[in-house]
């Protein structure tokens, strides 16, 4: 099946992650964390997931991985720009954006 790129907001506490986001982390083949990603959130990912540095995680790289059937999770400190999402869509890649649950 086709892979996808899931953006997960990872700047806040790990216990605010949605169930869907934590499942995405558990299923990720490739992790691409921002420098500001919370280490506790990173530690919830599969241990054998490939990890990219922020410098390696360009859109072209993410799109290529997804087109090869990999599930890519991009851990972000800020929501992705609409231009980035559009670029991935135009590259034929499914994109899902999982923002943190609002703090109650």
C-alpha positions in Angstrom: 0.0 0.0 0.0 1.0 3.6 -0.3 2.7 5.2 2.6 1.8 8.5 4.0 3.3 11.4 5.9 1.7 12.2 9.3 2.6 15.5 11.0 2.3 15.2 14.8 2.6 18.2 17.0 5.3 17.2 19.4 6.2 20.3 21.4 3.9 19.7 24.3 3.7 17.0 27.1 3.4 13.4 25.8 0.2 12.8 27.8 -1.6 15.4 25.5 -1.0 13.3 22.4 -4.2 11.9 21.0 -4.6 8.2 20.8 -4.4 8.5 17.0 -1.1 10.3 17.3 0.4 7.7 19.7 -0.8 4.9 17.3 0.9 6.7 14.4 4.1 6.8 16.4 3.9 3.1 17.2 3.4 2.3 13.5 5.9 4.7 12.0 8.7 3.3 9.7 10.5 6.6 9.6 10.7 9.4 12.2 11.6 13.0 11.3 11.7 15.1 14.5 12.1 18.8 14.7 14.8 20.0 17.0 12.0 21.2 19.4 10.3 17.8 19.6 9.7 16.5 23.1 12.0 13.6 23.9 9.2 11.9 25.8 7.1 11.8 22.6 10.1 10.5 20.6 10.5 7.7 23.1 7.0 6.5 22.3 7.9 5.6 18.7 9.0 2.1 17.5 12.6 1.5 18.5 13.4 0.2 15.1 12.0 3.2 13.2 14.5 4.9 11.0 15.3 8.4 12.3 16.1 11.4 10.2 17.8 14.5 11.4 15.9 17.8 10.8 18.4 18.5 8.0 17.7 15.2 6.3 13.9 15.6 6.5 13.2 17.7 3.4 9.9 17.4 1.7 11.4 15.6 -1.3 12.9 13.0 1.0 9.6 12.6 2.9 7.6 12.3 -0.3 10.0 9.7 -1.7 9.8 7.6 1.4 6.0 7.7 1.5 5.8 6.8 -2.2 7.9 3.8 -1.4 5.3 2.6 1.0 6.9 3.9 4.2 4.9 5.4 7.0 6.6 8.7 7.8 5.9 10.6 11.0 7.2 14.2 11.1 7.3 15.5 14.7 6.8 19.2 14.5 7.0 22.0 17.0 4.8 24.3 14.8 1.9 23.3 12.5 3.1 22.6 8.9 2.8 25.4 6.4 -0.1 25.0 3.9 2.6 25.1 1.2 4.4 22.1 2.6 1.2 20.1 2.8 0.2 21.1 -0.7 3.7 20.1 -2.1 3.3 16.7 -0.6 -0.2 16.3 -1.9 1.0 17.3 -5.4 3.7 14.7 -5.1 0.9 12.1 -4.7 1.4 11.6 -0.9 -1.4 11.3 1.6 -0.9 13.7 4.5 -2.5 13.6 7.9 -2.0 16.4 10.5 -2.4 15.3 14.2 -2.3 18.3 16.5 -2.2 18.0 20.2 -5.4 17.6 22.2 -6.3 20.9 23.7 -5.3 21.2 27.4 -8.4 21.1 29.5 
